[in-house]
Amino acid sequence: MAVDVAIQEGVLDYKIPLVGHGVGLDIHDLPDYYWDETPLKVGEVFTVEPCLLIDGVAGTRIEDVVVVTETGARVPSNTERGLTPS
């Protein structure tokens, strides 16, 4: 999905191959969703953190924590989305 959005927005050349990782006792726990295709299980907590990087210029990563539920997923935060002018 992240690749599809990057293609749609014309920024695929800047996307790094990162999806997210499990969260547990350590913030970077397994499974590792850079390459891992392990199915998610109810109760697991993981991050979704797409990243764009223009080498030597700038980069951005928005990280969300997601909890797997019986009916899908829940994002515990309610942070507003969008760009804020500086």
Buried (B, 14 or more C-beta within 10 A) or exposed (E): EBEEEBEEEEEBEBBEEBBBBBBEEEEEBEBBBEEEEEEBEEEBBBBBBBBBBEEEEEEEEEEBBBBBEEEEEEEEEEEEEEEEEE
